Amino acid sequence: LIAIDGSAHSGLEPLDVQGLVRDVGNSGHVEQRMAQDAFIGHIHMRARAPEMLMKFYLGVLGFRPHIQSRTFGMFDCGTERRPHMVAFNIWAR
């Protein structure tokens, strides 16, 4: 990922919402709204305790388990149609 100032980022940093708002400012360079039929393919979230998140997503929200690997540092879940929708990573910078 490359920021407006040209600096490179891994994508693992916390989202800088204030920085995003500052970058857009009143420049008028705001992207068009996403198409009505657009969707987010999947998301990854950094988690200290992915097993606890899996319990919530599986037990409370009803998602299905997909990958559960403490060794690889990734747990994910989804639906029967889309098994990799939400992933929890323990990866650190």
PDB file of N, CA, C and O in Angstrom:
ATOM      1  N   LEU A   1       0.839  -1.171   0.000  1.00  0.00           N
ATOM      2  CA  LEU A   1       0.000   0.000   0.000  1.00  0.00           C
ATOM      3  C   LEU A   1       0.887   1.237   0.000  1.00  0.00           C
ATOM      4  O   LEU A   1       1.868   1.306   0.740  1.00  0.00           O
ATOM      5  N   ILE A   2       0.548   2.190  -0.811  1.00  0.00           N
ATOM      6  CA  ILE A   2       1.326   3.427  -0.909  1.00  0.00           C
ATOM      7  C   ILE A   2       0.426   4.599  -0.524  1.00  0.00           C
ATOM      8  O   ILE A   2      -0.644   4.789  -1.102  1.00  0.00           O
ATOM      9  N   ALA A   3       0.868   5.376   0.453  1.00  0.00           N
ATOM     10  CA  ALA A   3       0.113   6.542   0.911  1.00  0.00           C
ATOM     11  C   ALA A   3       0.272   7.695  -0.075  1.00  0.00           C
ATOM     12  O   ALA A   3       1.114   7.649  -0.972  1.00  0.00           O
ATOM     13  N   ILE A   4      -0.539   8.717   0.101  1.00  0.00           N
ATOM     14  CA  ILE A   4      -0.481   9.902  -0.762  1.00  0.00           C
ATOM     15  C   ILE A   4       0.912  10.522  -0.748  1.00  0.00           C
ATOM     16  O   ILE A   4       1.384  11.014  -1.773  1.00  0.00           O
ATOM     17  N   ASP A   5       1.580  10.499   0.421  1.00  0.00           N
ATOM     18  CA  ASP A   5       2.917  11.096   0.510  1.00  0.00           C
ATOM     19  C   ASP A   5       4.007  10.197  -0.070  1.00  0.00           C
ATOM     20  O   ASP A   5       5.185  10.550  -0.024  1.00  0.00           O
ATOM     21  N   GLY A   6       3.621   9.027  -0.620  1.00  0.00           N
ATOM     22  CA  GLY A   6       4.575   8.126  -1.247  1.00  0.00           C
ATOM     23  C   GLY A   6       5.171   7.079  -0.322  1.00  0.00           C
ATOM     24  O   GLY A   6       5.920   6.208  -0.764  1.00  0.00           O
ATOM     25  N   SER A   7       4.842   7.161   0.962  1.00  0.00           N
ATOM     26  CA  SER A   7       5.396   6.183   1.907  1.00  0.00           C
ATOM     27  C   SER A   7       4.694   4.834   1.758  1.00  0.00           C
ATOM     28  O   SER A   7       3.488   4.766   1.521  1.00  0.00           O
ATOM     29  N   ALA A   8       5.476   3.766   1.902  1.00  0.00           N
ATOM     30  CA  ALA A   8       4.940   2.408   1.759  1.00  0.00           C
ATOM     31  C   ALA A   8       4.475   1.881   3.112  1.00  0.00           C
ATOM     32  O   ALA A   8       5.073   2.178   4.146  1.00  0.00           O
ATOM     33  N   HIS A   9       3.417   1.107   3.091  1.00  0.00           N
ATOM     34  CA  HIS A   9       2.862   0.505   4.304  1.00  0.00           C
ATOM     35  C   HIS A   9       2.509  -0.943   4.021  1.00  0.00           C
ATOM     36  O   HIS A   9       2.194  -1.317   2.891  1.00  0.00           O
ATOM     37  N   SER A  10       2.570  -1.750   5.072  1.00  0.00           N
ATOM     38  CA  SER A  10       2.296  -3.180   4.915  1.00  0.00           C
ATOM     39  C   SER A  10       0.810  -3.495   4.904  1.00  0.00           C
ATOM     40  O   SER A  10       0.410  -4.552   4.417  1.00  0.00           O
ATOM     41  N   GLY A  11      -0.010  -2.608   5.426  1.00  0.00           N
ATOM     42  CA  GLY A  11      -1.431  -2.901   5.567  1.00  0.00           C
ATOM     43  C   GLY A  11      -1.753  -3.515   6.912  1.00  0.00           C
ATOM     44  O   GLY A  11      -2.917  -3.784   7.208  1.00  0.00           O
ATOM     45  N   LEU A  12      -0.730  -3.743   7.738  1.00  0.00           N
ATOM     46  CA  LEU A  12      -0.952  -4.323   9.060  1.00  0.00           C
ATOM     47  C   LEU A  12      -1.096  -3.261  10.145  1.00  0.00           C
ATOM     48  O   LEU A  12      -1.445  -3.582  11.281  1.00  0.00           O
ATOM     49  N   GLU A  13      -0.831  -2.001   9.807  1.00  0.00           N
ATOM     50  CA  GLU A  13      -0.933  -0.936  10.790  1.00  0.00           C
ATOM     51  C   GLU A  13      -2.402  -0.662  11.109  1.00  0.00           C
ATOM     52  O   GLU A  13      -3.282  -0.955  10.301  1.00  0.00           O
ATOM     53  N   PRO A  14      -2.665  -0.093  12.302  1.00  0.00           N
ATOM     54  CA  PRO A  14      -4.044   0.312  12.603  1.00  0.00           C
ATOM     55  C   PRO A  14      -4.514   1.352  11.584  1.00  0.00           C
ATOM     56  O   PRO A  14      -3.716   2.157  11.105  1.00  0.00           O
ATOM     57  N   LEU A  15      -5.783   1.336  11.259  1.00  0.00           N
ATOM     58  CA  LEU A  15      -6.348   2.283  10.306  1.00  0.00           C
ATOM     59  C   LEU A  15      -6.296   3.691  10.888  1.00  0.00           C
ATOM     60  O   LEU A  15      -6.780   3.925  11.995  1.00  0.00           O
ATOM     61  N   ASP A  16      -5.715   4.621  10.153  1.00  0.00           N
ATOM     62  CA  ASP A  16      -5.595   6.013  10.585  1.00  0.00           C
ATOM     63  C   ASP A  16      -6.765   6.800   9.996  1.00  0.00           C
ATOM     64  O   ASP A  16      -6.637   7.433   8.948  1.00  0.00           O
ATOM     65  N   VAL A  17      -7.899   6.751  10.681  1.00  0.00           N
ATOM     66  CA  VAL A  17      -9.110   7.400  10.172  1.00  0.00           C
ATOM     67  C   VAL A  17      -8.908   8.905  10.069  1.00  0.00           C
ATOM     68  O   VAL A  17      -9.289   9.508   9.066  1.00  0.00           O
ATOM     69  N   GLN A  18      -8.314   9.524  11.088  1.00  0.00           N
ATOM     70  CA  GLN A  18      -8.087  10.975  11.040  1.00  0.00           C
ATOM     71  C   GLN A  18      -7.196  11.346   9.865  1.00  0.00           C
ATOM     72  O   GLN A  18      -7.427  12.357   9.203  1.00  0.00           O
ATOM     73  N   GLY A  19      -6.182  10.535   9.604  1.00  0.00           N
ATOM     74  CA  GLY A  19      -5.303  10.786   8.465  1.00  0.00           C
ATOM     75  C   GLY A  19      -6.039  10.675   7.144  1.00  0.00           C
ATOM     76  O   GLY A  19      -5.802  11.465   6.230  1.00  0.00           O
ATOM     77  N   LEU A  20      -6.932   9.696   7.036  1.00  0.00           N
ATOM     78  CA  LEU A  20      -7.715   9.546   5.805  1.00  0.00           C
ATOM     79  C   LEU A  20      -8.603  10.757   5.573  1.00  0.00           C
ATOM     80  O   LEU A  20      -8.680  11.278   4.460  1.00  0.00           O
ATOM     81  N   VAL A  21      -9.273  11.204   6.632  1.00  0.00           N
ATOM     82  CA  VAL A  21     -10.144  12.378   6.513  1.00  0.00           C
ATOM     83  C   VAL A  21      -9.318  13.600   6.151  1.00  0.00           C
ATOM     84  O   VAL A  21      -9.733  14.407   5.319  1.00  0.00           O
ATOM     85  N   ARG A  22      -8.141  13.745   6.775  1.00  0.00           N
ATOM     86  CA  ARG A  22      -7.259  14.882   6.478  1.00  0.00           C
ATOM     87  C   ARG A  22      -6.809  14.851   5.018  1.00  0.00           C
ATOM     88  O   ARG A  22      -6.787  15.885   4.350  1.00  0.00           O
ATOM     89  N   ASP A  23      -6.446  13.651   4.518  1.00  0.00           N
ATOM     90  CA  ASP A  23      -5.980  13.532   3.138  1.00  0.00           C
ATOM     91  C   ASP A  23      -7.063  13.920   2.140  1.00  0.00           C
ATOM     92  O   ASP A  23      -6.777  14.553   1.124  1.00  0.00           O
ATOM     93  N   VAL A  24      -8.296  13.544   2.425  1.00  0.00           N
ATOM     94  CA  VAL A  24      -9.395  13.886   1.514  1.00  0.00           C
ATOM     95  C   VAL A  24      -9.708  15.367   1.628  1.00  0.00           C
ATOM     96  O   VAL A  24      -9.854  16.061   0.622  1.00  0.00           O
ATOM     97  N   GLY A  25      -9.813  15.856   2.885  1.00  0.00           N
ATOM     98  CA  GLY A  25     -10.071  17.269   3.121  1.00  0.00           C
ATOM     99  C   GLY A  25     -11.198  17.801   2.266  1.00  0.00           C
ATOM    100  O   GLY A  25     -12.206  17.124   2.065  1.00  0.00           O
ATOM    101  N   ASN A  26     -11.035  19.001   1.765  1.00  0.00           N
ATOM    102  CA  ASN A  26     -12.021  19.628   0.884  1.00  0.00           C
ATOM    103  C   ASN A  26     -11.541  19.610  -0.558  1.00  0.00           C
ATOM    104  O   ASN A  26     -11.937  20.458  -1.358  1.00  0.00           O
ATOM    105  N   SER A  27     -10.693  18.652  -0.890  1.00  0.00           N
ATOM    106  CA  SER A  27     -10.069  18.623  -2.210  1.00  0.00           C
ATOM    107  C   SER A  27     -11.038  18.281  -3.333  1.00  0.00           C
ATOM    108  O   SER A  27     -10.770  18.576  -4.497  1.00  0.00           O
ATOM    109  N   GLY A  28     -12.164  17.661  -2.987  1.00  0.00           N
ATOM    110  CA  GLY A  28     -13.088  17.235  -4.033  1.00  0.00           C
ATOM    111  C   GLY A  28     -12.665  15.945  -4.702  1.00  0.00           C
ATOM    112  O   GLY A  28     -13.315  15.507  -5.651  1.00  0.00           O
ATOM    113  N   HIS A  29     -11.587  15.320  -4.230  1.00  0.00           N
ATOM    114  CA  HIS A  29     -11.084  14.082  -4.832  1.00  0.00           C
ATOM    115  C   HIS A  29     -11.643  12.844  -4.143  1.00  0.00           C
ATOM    116  O   HIS A  29     -10.915  11.889  -3.875  1.00  0.00           O
ATOM    117  N   VAL A  30     -12.910  12.869  -3.867  1.00  0.00           N
ATOM    118  CA  VAL A  30     -13.556  11.721  -3.236  1.00  0.00           C
ATOM    119  C   VAL A  30     -14.041  10.790  -4.335  1.00  0.00           C
ATOM    120  O   VAL A  30     -14.646  11.227  -5.314  1.00  0.00           O
ATOM    121  N   GLU A  31     -13.767   9.502  -4.160  1.00  0.00           N
ATOM    122  CA  GLU A  31     -14.203   8.510  -5.150  1.00  0.00           C
ATOM    123  C   GLU A  31     -15.728   8.459  -5.227  1.00  0.00           C
ATOM    124  O   GLU A  31     -16.429   8.809  -4.278  1.00  0.00           O
ATOM    125  N   GLN A  32     -16.209   8.023  -6.361  1.00  0.00           N
ATOM    126  CA  GLN A  32     -17.639   7.782  -6.503  1.00  0.00           C
ATOM    127  C   GLN A  32     -18.056   6.713  -5.510  1.00  0.00           C
ATOM    128  O   GLN A  32     -17.228   5.924  -5.053  1.00  0.00           O
ATOM    129  N   ARG A  33     -19.328   6.687  -5.179  1.00  0.00           N
ATOM    130  CA  ARG A  33     -19.828   5.615  -4.316  1.00  0.00           C
ATOM    131  C   ARG A  33     -19.617   4.285  -5.005  1.00  0.00           C
ATOM    132  O   ARG A  33     -19.593   4.198  -6.233  1.00  0.00           O
ATOM    133  N   MET A  34     -19.463   3.253  -4.196  1.00  0.00           N
ATOM    134  CA  MET A  34     -19.331   1.910  -4.765  1.00  0.00           C
ATOM    135  C   MET A  34     -20.619   1.549  -5.487  1.00  0.00           C
ATOM    136  O   MET A  34     -21.705   1.999  -5.119  1.00  0.00           O
ATOM    137  N   ALA A  35     -20.480   0.740  -6.510  1.00  0.00           N
ATOM    138  CA  ALA A  35     -21.661   0.277  -7.243  1.00  0.00           C
ATOM    139  C   ALA A  35     -22.584  -0.465  -6.292  1.00  0.00           C
ATOM    140  O   ALA A  35     -22.131  -1.094  -5.336  1.00  0.00           O
ATOM    141  N   GLN A  36     -23.871  -0.388  -6.558  1.00  0.00           N
ATOM    142  CA  GLN A  36     -24.855  -1.003  -5.677  1.00  0.00           C
ATOM    143  C   GLN A  36     -24.650  -2.514  -5.548  1.00  0.00           C
ATOM    144  O   GLN A  36     -24.971  -3.096  -4.512  1.00  0.00           O
ATOM    145  N   ASP A  37     -24.120  -3.147  -6.588  1.00  0.00           N
ATOM    146  CA  ASP A  37     -23.922  -4.594  -6.545  1.00  0.00           C
ATOM    147  C   ASP A  37     -22.505  -4.986  -6.098  1.00  0.00           C
ATOM    148  O   ASP A  37     -22.148  -6.164  -6.142  1.00  0.00           O
ATOM    149  N   ALA A  38     -21.699  -4.007  -5.670  1.00  0.00           N
ATOM    150  CA  ALA A  38     -20.350  -4.302  -5.183  1.00  0.00           C
ATOM    151  C   ALA A  38     -20.427  -4.919  -3.786  1.00  0.00           C
ATOM    152  O   ALA A  38     -21.381  -4.690  -3.042  1.00  0.00           O
ATOM    153  N   PHE A  39     -19.412  -5.698  -3.451  1.00  0.00           N
ATOM    154  CA  PHE A  39     -19.366  -6.287  -2.113  1.00  0.00           C
ATOM    155  C   PHE A  39     -17.916  -6.481  -1.691  1.00  0.00           C
ATOM    156  O   PHE A  39     -17.014  -6.510  -2.528  1.00  0.00           O
ATOM    157  N   ILE A  40     -17.702  -6.611  -0.404  1.00  0.00           N
ATOM    158  CA  ILE A  40     -16.371  -6.888   0.125  1.00  0.00           C
ATOM    159  C   ILE A  40     -16.182  -8.392   0.096  1.00  0.00           C
ATOM    160  O   ILE A  40     -16.997  -9.132   0.648  1.00  0.00           O
ATOM    161  N   GLY A  41     -15.109  -8.854  -0.545  1.00  0.00           N
ATOM    162  CA  GLY A  41     -14.861 -10.284  -0.681  1.00  0.00           C
ATOM    163  C   GLY A  41     -14.587 -10.960   0.650  1.00  0.00           C
ATOM    164  O   GLY A  41     -15.208 -11.971   0.975  1.00  0.00           O
ATOM    165  N   HIS A  42     -13.662 -10.408   1.421  1.00  0.00           N
ATOM    166  CA  HIS A  42     -13.388 -10.923   2.754  1.00  0.00           C
ATOM    167  C   HIS A  42     -12.577  -9.898   3.526  1.00  0.00           C
ATOM    168  O   HIS A  42     -11.992  -8.984   2.945  1.00  0.00           O
ATOM    169  N   ILE A  43     -12.549 -10.061   4.832  1.00  0.00           N
ATOM    170  CA  ILE A  43     -11.786  -9.153   5.678  1.00  0.00           C
ATOM    171  C   ILE A  43     -10.855  -9.960   6.577  1.00  0.00           C
ATOM    172  O   ILE A  43     -11.145 -11.105   6.926  1.00  0.00           O
ATOM    173  N   HIS A  44      -9.739  -9.349   6.945  1.00  0.00           N
ATOM    174  CA  HIS A  44      -8.802  -9.924   7.914  1.00  0.00           C
ATOM    175  C   HIS A  44      -8.704  -8.955   9.082  1.00  0.00           C
ATOM    176  O   HIS A  44      -8.597  -7.743   8.891  1.00  0.00           O
ATOM    177  N   MET A  45      -8.740  -9.493  10.279  1.00  0.00           N
ATOM    178  CA  MET A  45      -8.586  -8.683  11.483  1.00  0.00           C
ATOM    179  C   MET A  45      -7.471  -9.273  12.331  1.00  0.00           C
ATOM    180  O   MET A  45      -7.374 -10.490  12.485  1.00  0.00           O
ATOM    181  N   ARG A  46      -6.645  -8.418  12.869  1.00  0.00           N
ATOM    182  CA  ARG A  46      -5.594  -8.879  13.779  1.00  0.00           C
ATOM    183  C   ARG A  46      -6.239  -9.167  15.131  1.00  0.00           C
ATOM    184  O   ARG A  46      -7.051  -8.379  15.617  1.00  0.00           O
ATOM    185  N   ALA A  47      -5.880 -10.289  15.732  1.00  0.00           N
ATOM    186  CA  ALA A  47      -6.507 -10.698  16.991  1.00  0.00           C
ATOM    187  C   ALA A  47      -5.484 -11.327  17.921  1.00  0.00           C
ATOM    188  O   ALA A  47      -4.643 -12.117  17.492  1.00  0.00           O
ATOM    189  N   ARG A  48      -5.562 -10.973  19.191  1.00  0.00           N
ATOM    190  CA  ARG A  48      -4.689 -11.611  20.181  1.00  0.00           C
ATOM    191  C   ARG A  48      -5.220 -12.984  20.574  1.00  0.00           C
ATOM    192  O   ARG A  48      -4.447 -13.883  20.905  1.00  0.00           O
ATOM    193  N   ALA A  49      -6.536 -13.142  20.538  1.00  0.00           N
ATOM    194  CA  ALA A  49      -7.161 -14.407  20.950  1.00  0.00           C
ATOM    195  C   ALA A  49      -8.155 -14.855  19.878  1.00  0.00           C
ATOM    196  O   ALA A  49      -9.366 -14.779  20.089  1.00  0.00           O
ATOM    197  N   PRO A  50      -7.655 -15.321  18.731  1.00  0.00           N
ATOM    198  CA  PRO A  50      -8.562 -15.681  17.640  1.00  0.00           C
ATOM    199  C   PRO A  50      -9.534 -16.803  18.001  1.00  0.00           C
ATOM    200  O   PRO A  50     -10.633 -16.868  17.449  1.00  0.00           O
ATOM    201  N   GLU A  51      -9.144 -17.681  18.915  1.00  0.00           N
ATOM    202  CA  GLU A  51     -10.054 -18.756  19.316  1.00  0.00           C
ATOM    203  C   GLU A  51     -11.329 -18.190  19.943  1.00  0.00           C
ATOM    204  O   GLU A  51     -12.418 -18.718  19.718  1.00  0.00           O
ATOM    205  N   MET A  52     -11.197 -17.125  20.723  1.00  0.00           N
ATOM    206  CA  MET A  52     -12.376 -16.497  21.335  1.00  0.00           C
ATOM    207  C   MET A  52     -13.265 -15.864  20.269  1.00  0.00           C
ATOM    208  O   MET A  52     -14.490 -15.960  20.337  1.00  0.00           O
ATOM    209  N   LEU A  53     -12.644 -15.218  19.288  1.00  0.00           N
ATOM    210  CA  LEU A  53     -13.428 -14.636  18.199  1.00  0.00           C
ATOM    211  C   LEU A  53     -14.142 -15.721  17.405  1.00  0.00           C
ATOM    212  O   LEU A  53     -15.291 -15.545  17.001  1.00  0.00           O
ATOM    213  N   MET A  54     -13.465 -16.838  17.182  1.00  0.00           N
ATOM    214  CA  MET A  54     -14.100 -17.947  16.457  1.00  0.00           C
ATOM    215  C   MET A  54     -15.323 -18.452  17.215  1.00  0.00           C
ATOM    216  O   MET A  54     -16.350 -18.745  16.604  1.00  0.00           O
ATOM    217  N   LYS A  55     -15.224 -18.556  18.537  1.00  0.00           N
ATOM    218  CA  LYS A  55     -16.384 -18.996  19.328  1.00  0.00           C
ATOM    219  C   LYS A  55     -17.566 -18.067  19.094  1.00  0.00           C
ATOM    220  O   LYS A  55     -18.699 -18.525  18.945  1.00  0.00           O
ATOM    221  N   PHE A  56     -17.306 -16.759  19.060  1.00  0.00           N
ATOM    222  CA  PHE A  56     -18.374 -15.784  18.840  1.00  0.00           C
ATOM    223  C   PHE A  56     -18.935 -15.900  17.425  1.00  0.00           C
ATOM    224  O   PHE A  56     -20.148 -16.009  17.246  1.00  0.00           O
ATOM    225  N   TYR A  57     -18.064 -15.876  16.425  1.00  0.00           N
ATOM    226  CA  TYR A  57     -18.529 -15.909  15.037  1.00  0.00           C
ATOM    227  C   TYR A  57     -19.232 -17.221  14.697  1.00  0.00           C
ATOM    228  O   TYR A  57     -20.188 -17.223  13.922  1.00  0.00           O
ATOM    229  N   LEU A  58     -18.771 -18.338  15.267  1.00  0.00           N
ATOM    230  CA  LEU A  58     -19.403 -19.630  14.990  1.00  0.00           C
ATOM    231  C   LEU A  58     -20.641 -19.833  15.856  1.00  0.00           C
ATOM    232  O   LEU A  58     -21.712 -20.167  15.348  1.00  0.00           O
ATOM    233  N   GLY A  59     -20.494 -19.631  17.163  1.00  0.00           N
ATOM    234  CA  GLY A  59     -21.577 -19.942  18.093  1.00  0.00           C
ATOM    235  C   GLY A  59     -22.696 -18.929  18.135  1.00  0.00           C
ATOM    236  O   GLY A  59     -23.864 -19.300  18.260  1.00  0.00           O
ATOM    237  N   VAL A  60     -22.358 -17.647  18.031  1.00  0.00           N
ATOM    238  CA  VAL A  60     -23.373 -16.594  18.146  1.00  0.00           C
ATOM    239  C   VAL A  60     -23.892 -16.159  16.777  1.00  0.00           C
ATOM    240  O   VAL A  60     -25.102 -16.059  16.573  1.00  0.00           O
ATOM    241  N   LEU A  61     -22.979 -15.901  15.840  1.00  0.00           N
ATOM    242  CA  LEU A  61     -23.392 -15.401  14.527  1.00  0.00           C
ATOM    243  C   LEU A  61     -23.720 -16.508  13.530  1.00  0.00           C
ATOM    244  O   LEU A  61     -24.351 -16.248  12.505  1.00  0.00           O
ATOM    245  N   GLY A  62     -23.305 -17.726  13.814  1.00  0.00           N
ATOM    246  CA  GLY A  62     -23.668 -18.850  12.955  1.00  0.00           C
ATOM    247  C   GLY A  62     -22.786 -19.085  11.742  1.00  0.00           C
ATOM    248  O   GLY A  62     -23.185 -19.800  10.823  1.00  0.00           O
ATOM    249  N   PHE A  63     -21.585 -18.494  11.719  1.00  0.00           N
ATOM    250  CA  PHE A  63     -20.664 -18.767  10.617  1.00  0.00           C
ATOM    251  C   PHE A  63     -20.151 -20.201  10.721  1.00  0.00           C
ATOM    252  O   PHE A  63     -20.280 -20.840  11.765  1.00  0.00           O
ATOM    253  N   ARG A  64     -19.572 -20.699   9.638  1.00  0.00           N
ATOM    254  CA  ARG A  64     -18.989 -22.044   9.613  1.00  0.00           C
ATOM    255  C   ARG A  64     -17.472 -21.934   9.672  1.00  0.00           C
ATOM    256  O   ARG A  64     -16.901 -21.012   9.091  1.00  0.00           O
ATOM    257  N   PRO A  65     -16.802 -22.867  10.372  1.00  0.00           N
ATOM    258  CA  PRO A  65     -15.340 -22.823  10.433  1.00  0.00           C
ATOM    259  C   PRO A  65     -14.727 -23.190   9.087  1.00  0.00           C
ATOM    260  O   PRO A  65     -15.299 -23.971   8.326  1.00  0.00           O
ATOM    261  N   HIS A  66     -13.567 -22.624   8.803  1.00  0.00           N
ATOM    262  CA  HIS A  66     -12.845 -22.956   7.574  1.00  0.00           C
ATOM    263  C   HIS A  66     -11.422 -23.366   7.951  1.00  0.00           C
ATOM    264  O   HIS A  66     -11.135 -24.556   8.078  1.00  0.00           O
ATOM    265  N   ILE A  67     -10.534 -22.396   8.129  1.00  0.00           N
ATOM    266  CA  ILE A  67      -9.156 -22.689   8.532  1.00  0.00           C
ATOM    267  C   ILE A  67      -9.003 -22.321  10.007  1.00  0.00           C
ATOM    268  O   ILE A  67      -9.422 -21.245  10.434  1.00  0.00           O
ATOM    269  N   GLN A  68      -8.405 -23.217  10.772  1.00  0.00           N
ATOM    270  CA  GLN A  68      -8.115 -22.934  12.175  1.00  0.00           C
ATOM    271  C   GLN A  68      -6.705 -23.435  12.452  1.00  0.00           C
ATOM    272  O   GLN A  68      -6.506 -24.608  12.768  1.00  0.00           O
ATOM    273  N   SER A  69      -5.729 -22.544  12.333  1.00  0.00           N
ATOM    274  CA  SER A  69      -4.332 -22.953  12.460  1.00  0.00           C
ATOM    275  C   SER A  69      -3.555 -21.994  13.351  1.00  0.00           C
ATOM    276  O   SER A  69      -3.171 -20.909  12.913  1.00  0.00           O
ATOM    277  N   ARG A  70      -3.326 -22.381  14.577  1.00  0.00           N
ATOM    278  CA  ARG A  70      -2.509 -21.578  15.486  1.00  0.00           C
ATOM    279  C   ARG A  70      -1.069 -21.523  14.958  1.00  0.00           C
ATOM    280  O   ARG A  70      -0.403 -20.496  15.089  1.00  0.00           O
ATOM    281  N   THR A  71      -0.588 -22.616  14.366  1.00  0.00           N
ATOM    282  CA  THR A  71       0.768 -22.664  13.813  1.00  0.00           C
ATOM    283  C   THR A  71       0.942 -21.633  12.703  1.00  0.00           C
ATOM    284  O   THR A  71       1.947 -20.923  12.668  1.00  0.00           O
ATOM    285  N   PHE A  72      -0.028 -21.547  11.799  1.00  0.00           N
ATOM    286  CA  PHE A  72       0.019 -20.584  10.705  1.00  0.00           C
ATOM    287  C   PHE A  72      -0.370 -19.192  11.180  1.00  0.00           C
ATOM    288  O   PHE A  72      -0.026 -18.201  10.537  1.00  0.00           O
ATOM    289  N   GLY A  73      -1.082 -19.107  12.299  1.00  0.00           N
ATOM    290  CA  GLY A  73      -1.489 -17.814  12.844  1.00  0.00           C
ATOM    291  C   GLY A  73      -2.727 -17.251  12.200  1.00  0.00           C
ATOM    292  O   GLY A  73      -2.929 -16.037  12.188  1.00  0.00           O
ATOM    293  N   MET A  74      -3.574 -18.134  11.656  1.00  0.00           N
ATOM    294  CA  MET A  74      -4.787 -17.649  10.993  1.00  0.00           C
ATOM    295  C   MET A  74      -5.963 -18.571  11.279  1.00  0.00           C
ATOM    296  O   MET A  74      -5.852 -19.796  11.233  1.00  0.00           O
ATOM    297  N   PHE A  75      -7.073 -17.951  11.570  1.00  0.00           N
ATOM    298  CA  PHE A  75      -8.334 -18.647  11.765  1.00  0.00           C
ATOM    299  C   PHE A  75      -9.337 -17.935  10.866  1.00  0.00           C
ATOM    300  O   PHE A  75      -9.328 -16.706  10.794  1.00  0.00           O
ATOM    301  N   ASP A  76     -10.188 -18.668  10.188  1.00  0.00           N
ATOM    302  CA  ASP A  76     -11.205 -17.976   9.408  1.00  0.00           C
ATOM    303  C   ASP A  76     -12.499 -18.765   9.363  1.00  0.00           C
ATOM    304  O   ASP A  76     -12.552 -19.949   9.696  1.00  0.00           O
ATOM    305  N   CYS A  77     -13.531 -18.068   8.941  1.00  0.00           N
ATOM    306  CA  CYS A  77     -14.860 -18.663   8.886  1.00  0.00           C
ATOM    307  C   CYS A  77     -15.668 -17.964   7.805  1.00  0.00           C
ATOM    308  O   CYS A  77     -15.264 -16.928   7.278  1.00  0.00           O
ATOM    309  N   GLY A  78     -16.803 -18.542   7.488  1.00  0.00           N
ATOM    310  CA  GLY A  78     -17.657 -17.972   6.461  1.00  0.00           C
ATOM    311  C   GLY A  78     -18.968 -18.725   6.380  1.00  0.00           C
ATOM    312  O   GLY A  78     -19.515 -19.180   7.384  1.00  0.00           O
ATOM    313  N   THR A  79     -19.452 -18.840   5.170  1.00  0.00           N
ATOM    314  CA  THR A  79     -20.709 -19.540   4.928  1.00  0.00           C
ATOM    315  C   THR A  79     -20.425 -20.746   4.038  1.00  0.00           C
ATOM    316  O   THR A  79     -19.306 -20.925   3.557  1.00  0.00           O
ATOM    317  N   GLU A  80     -21.430 -21.553   3.829  1.00  0.00           N
ATOM    318  CA  GLU A  80     -21.247 -22.714   2.949  1.00  0.00           C
ATOM    319  C   GLU A  80     -20.842 -22.255   1.554  1.00  0.00           C
ATOM    320  O   GLU A  80     -19.981 -22.863   0.919  1.00  0.00           O
ATOM    321  N   ARG A  81     -21.460 -21.191   1.087  1.00  0.00           N
ATOM    322  CA  ARG A  81     -21.181 -20.674  -0.259  1.00  0.00           C
ATOM    323  C   ARG A  81     -19.837 -19.944  -0.338  1.00  0.00           C
ATOM    324  O   ARG A  81     -19.127 -20.042  -1.339  1.00  0.00           O
ATOM    325  N   ARG A  82     -19.499 -19.221   0.718  1.00  0.00           N
ATOM    326  CA  ARG A  82     -18.249 -18.442   0.758  1.00  0.00           C
ATOM    327  C   ARG A  82     -17.524 -18.741   2.067  1.00  0.00           C
ATOM    328  O   ARG A  82     -17.726 -18.038   3.057  1.00  0.00           O
ATOM    329  N   PRO A  83     -16.683 -19.776   2.085  1.00  0.00           N
ATOM    330  CA  PRO A  83     -16.061 -20.213   3.334  1.00  0.00           C
ATOM    331  C   PRO A  83     -15.034 -19.247   3.924  1.00  0.00           C
ATOM    332  O   PRO A  83     -14.804 -19.273   5.133  1.00  0.00           O
ATOM    333  N   HIS A  84     -14.412 -18.398   3.110  1.00  0.00           N
ATOM    334  CA  HIS A  84     -13.367 -17.483   3.597  1.00  0.00           C
ATOM    335  C   HIS A  84     -13.899 -16.058   3.546  1.00  0.00           C
ATOM    336  O   HIS A  84     -13.595 -15.312   2.615  1.00  0.00           O
ATOM    337  N   MET A  85     -14.699 -15.676   4.550  1.00  0.00           N
ATOM    338  CA  MET A  85     -15.271 -14.331   4.589  1.00  0.00           C
ATOM    339  C   MET A  85     -14.614 -13.457   5.654  1.00  0.00           C
ATOM    340  O   MET A  85     -14.324 -12.283   5.421  1.00  0.00           O
ATOM    341  N   VAL A  86     -14.386 -14.048   6.824  1.00  0.00           N
ATOM    342  CA  VAL A  86     -13.827 -13.312   7.950  1.00  0.00           C
ATOM    343  C   VAL A  86     -12.626 -14.094   8.472  1.00  0.00           C
ATOM    344  O   VAL A  86     -12.744 -15.275   8.799  1.00  0.00           O
ATOM    345  N   ALA A  87     -11.475 -13.437   8.548  1.00  0.00           N
ATOM    346  CA  ALA A  87     -10.265 -14.102   9.044  1.00  0.00           C
ATOM    347  C   ALA A  87      -9.687 -13.317  10.212  1.00  0.00           C
ATOM    348  O   ALA A  87      -9.749 -12.089  10.258  1.00  0.00           O
ATOM    349  N   PHE A  88      -9.128 -14.061  11.148  1.00  0.00           N
ATOM    350  CA  PHE A  88      -8.477 -13.477  12.320  1.00  0.00           C
ATOM    351  C   PHE A  88      -7.021 -13.915  12.297  1.00  0.00           C
ATOM    352  O   PHE A  88      -6.729 -15.111  12.278  1.00  0.00           O
ATOM    353  N   ASN A  89      -6.111 -12.954  12.298  1.00  0.00           N
ATOM    354  CA  ASN A  89      -4.679 -13.246  12.216  1.00  0.00           C
ATOM    355  C   ASN A  89      -3.991 -12.851  13.513  1.00  0.00           C
ATOM    356  O   ASN A  89      -4.368 -11.866  14.148  1.00  0.00           O
ATOM    357  N   ILE A  90      -2.983 -13.622  13.905  1.00  0.00           N
ATOM    358  CA  ILE A  90      -2.169 -13.256  15.064  1.00  0.00           C
ATOM    359  C   ILE A  90      -0.844 -12.656  14.617  1.00  0.00           C
ATOM    360  O   ILE A  90       0.048 -12.430  15.435  1.00  0.00           O
ATOM    361  N   TRP A  91      -0.714 -12.400  13.319  1.00  0.00           N
ATOM    362  CA  TRP A  91       0.533 -11.874  12.774  1.00  0.00           C
ATOM    363  C   TRP A  91       0.826 -10.513  13.375  1.00  0.00           C
ATOM    364  O   TRP A  91      -0.069  -9.681  13.525  1.00  0.00           O
ATOM    365  N   ALA A  92       2.079 -10.294  13.716  1.00  0.00           N
ATOM    366  CA  ALA A  92       2.500  -9.006  14.268  1.00  0.00           C
ATOM    367  C   ALA A  92       3.454  -8.337  13.297  1.00  0.00           C
ATOM    368  O   ALA A  92       4.037  -8.993  12.434  1.00  0.00           O
ATOM    369  N   ARG A  93       3.611  -7.033  13.441  1.00  0.00           N
ATOM    370  CA  ARG A  93       4.546  -6.315  12.584  1.00  0.00           C
ATOM    371  C   ARG A  93       5.945  -6.559  13.051  1.00  0.00           C
ATOM    372  O   ARG A  93       6.893  -6.041  12.460  1.00  0.00           O
TER     373      ARG A  93
END
